[in-house]
Amino acid sequence: MTKQVSRRDFLKLAGATAGALAVGSMVSPQVASAAREAGLLDTQDNGYVSTMCEMCVWRCGVLAKVENGRVVKLEGNPEHPHSRGKLCPRGQSGLMNTYDPDRVLTPLIRVGKRGEGKFRKASWDEALDLTASKMQAIKDKYGPEAMVFSSTHNLSQVQFENLLYAFGSPNYGTQRSLCFNAMITAFLLTYGVEEPSRNYDNVEYILMVGRNMMEAISTSETGELSRALDRGAKLVYLDPRFTKTAAKATEWIAIRPGTDLAFLLAMINVITQNELADCEFVRKYVIGCDGIQEEMAKYTPEWAEQITGVPAATIDRIAREYAAAKHNALAHPGWRTSNFINSFQTERAIATLNALSGNVLRVGGCLSTEVAAEGAGLANPPQPAYPRSSAIRLDGAPWKYPLVPLKLGVFQELRDSILTGEPYQAHGWFISRQNPIMSLPDRGKTLKAFEKMDFIATVDIIMNDTAWYSDVILPEASYLERYDPMLPVGDKAFLRQPVIEPQGEAKSALWIYKQLGERLGLGDYFQYADEEDYLRQQIAALGVDLEEVKRTGYAELPASEEKKDEELTFNTPSGKIEVYSETLKNAGFSPWPTWEEPLQPAEGEFYLLTGKVAQHTQFGTQNNQLLHKYSDEPRLWMNAQTAEKMGLADGEWVEVTSPVGKAHSILEATQAIRPDCVYLTPGYGHLSKGLTTAFANGASDSALHLSYTDPISGSQALSQTFVTVKKA
Amino acid sequence: MTTLTDISSINYRSILFDSTRCIDCRACMVACSVENKVPNDVTRIWVAGAGVIGKFPELERATMPYHCMHCHDPACASACPVGAYTKRDDGPVIYDPEVCIGCRYCMNACPFDVPHFEWDRGVDQHPEIIKCDLCSNRVDGGGEPACVATCPTDALLFGDRHELLQYAHQRIEEHPDRYIDRVFGETENGGTSYLILSHVPVEELGLPGNIPNYGVNKLSEQVMEATLPVAFSWAAILAGVTVGVRAVKKHKGEDSATEETEQES
């Protein structure tokens, strides 16, 4: 393909197909001058640059190989604790994101109707001036709260939040309620920590509830699990689908969706009724020690058998095996836990099982609730105090959802409030590195919410679906082209630095936010001259200079004192593990982990399951040609016997219908799923014609998902949508 | 007929694959494509195997990353009429597209069905055979093949062949419940530099199970070596027959009554 075609002209793009492009055929190579100056490359611009992956949020350390000014290979950094020399398929494919022929390389301003995909190229000055003036106009007319800001899990998020708080809007949409609200809220309430870290060194018995670790890969943790299993640790894995994790498990339990909670409560019943827990530990460190036996008495394995379909004897045996492993048992907290309305209670039961095993007892125990003071030693640029926000949040936190942490929020509720205009109408949406059109349940609603906006601006590296429906697109430099704020991991702070110069006009988020801030009269909040100045201010107190950090890829952080066992305290109101939670009780919820009956499909309906494949991250990587090459085609899985009964054949087109939408998919008749479930390969069904590889490939489950919000954690219930299936 | 090739003394560099560790994530495949600048429509490694086996809920999985076995006696090299394949002293079987004439004899010869041809390319686009070269450039620089280096679960190991074999047998001995009692590639086709530890019969991983324990090219080479003697022998026999037939005809012409006796003699 020629350079002209590769530099996408979005006006003419519709119908274009992705060719067999060799990696990066489009822009003349230009190595990062910073890397050259730091002595990382030789005179021919060959060498390795240490940086960090951004293909998911695990953020492995990467050594980027450069040849003649081009990135030619990425290797896992052996010194980084998240990669340890390895990268997953997404990490390996990262340079294809940077060299994606669909990159947006100049600011774009919409000229056609919203969603029509007609844009014109603009200068940065014009695009930034327009964005700032629209945001300011909305602020002047309706107040700062009429601007919604949303962004998810990236290293520059601290400056995104800075822009949001300086602007004065309380409306912050993260995607966390579509992901891990249930897990984080439950562990905050029980242990006082968002996400306890796992340690597999001594683990003997692992319980994973839908944590598909072999496909939802976190490179180092997936490796640790594999090693633990290899040396003989047992893995009991609950999932209605025979995933690649199920295939590696010692025991796979194809549990009925939404009933993991009953299984776990029955385990707690067996352990407490038979006094199999580490009683000394529980007495000393757990609130709820006294009442738990009585409270859990009703959750017998026989009771759970009726609900879960798992034999009582199996539950009883697993509970006893788990208890016998004592401190070396681990009930994994999970990650994306937005499954059912009862997922918060499921997470509370998981937290309780960990408490009963006493596995947090030792330094280096299977579960660690110690919070390393995040970023200790790293500084931030000075800034004035933020203005007070006078408006309540559109997403209902905390006025409707008192226990939802503000930094998590309830994204689907935010979208619904835009639609209803209650408690007030939002008018503008500033989105960075996020794709709510694909990620939020009930896509039809999200598109309507977009229609209600006076102004939408999106920061991204490609024309994702949300960018396609935006008014202004601000092209960000890819993670191999830019600096981001440093990330502390353990005793080091790691650096993301440019391996090559940004292609086209792309710019770092740090630059974009600062430029917008200055145009909005908020320059005092962005007191850094450029990205390198920002980093120098971050490491000012560490006694190391930036050139050295560029060479090594990290800065050493001051050592923190090691805690001893007797100092074990938890960041909860009582300082103990709160299996019984006064906070929950005071908010009007059950203080104990408690059974909540989930909705069930009617006759002829199926549970619509979502999940993960190892080659993709949510909705962001389907356009990556290398990952496209090595992914299985998206399908609707259905149990082979069920399909046969329904007269449906493997490989034929089917229509999937939910109360809010329809989708078409090719059927995969497989043994690897329960007869009462179907599963749609996640992340596909893109609407943007600016994604030439991903557009119209597969179907989107967000077009089918209903919106359900758990009143405690704000978590969306993504597996609580029931569908019918027929020949297309 | 054919003797077992003893390659135990040769210090080949090899890859050991352990199916119990593989999670079918395909990081190896992406790494290979990037490292070797493999075009997007072809691949040097692919997923082989039966996938999900059994009936719900009694299931297991069988897949493996399949690529060139790097045979001790590479049939591709034997079959190649122009010498586009070379067997390196340290193991890798290397394909040279500059020498290749596109005849695809190698594809027919390979007992593992490895060499793939770029069918989609016209003659003017220089179609090539696509095949793993064990990342010889990386290995020469002291590194590991790209697939091995990135494997998140250590399902691929790289090292000296006899050490890997020893380790593989030790694994089988320690965990007879996990593995079948066979290290595929130890003797198959005379021994290979891709060795496979499997939890299922190797056919379920997509491997040909009935490969003889000698190089299949030895058969053809022996046959080919016999060509001249066979040809000469045939020539001699046929000449004899001709002489005989003529003699008979002559005899028949003289005395047809004695035909039966002549034929019997």
Interface residues (C-beta under 8 A of the other chain):
Chain A: A20 L21 A22 V23 V72 K73 L74 E75 G76 G85 K86 L87 C88 P89 G91 Q92 S93 L95 M96 M214 E215 I217 T219 T222 G223 S226 R227 D230 F242 K244 T245 A246 A247 K248 W252 A254 A614 Q615 Q625 L626 L627 K629 Y630 N639 A640 Q641 T670 Q671 A672 I673 R674 P675
Chain B: T20 R21 I23 D24 C25 R26 A27 M29 V30 A31 S33 V34 E35 K37 P39 N40 D41 T43 V52 G54 K55 F56 P57 L59 E60 R61 A146 A149 T150 C151 P152 T153 D154
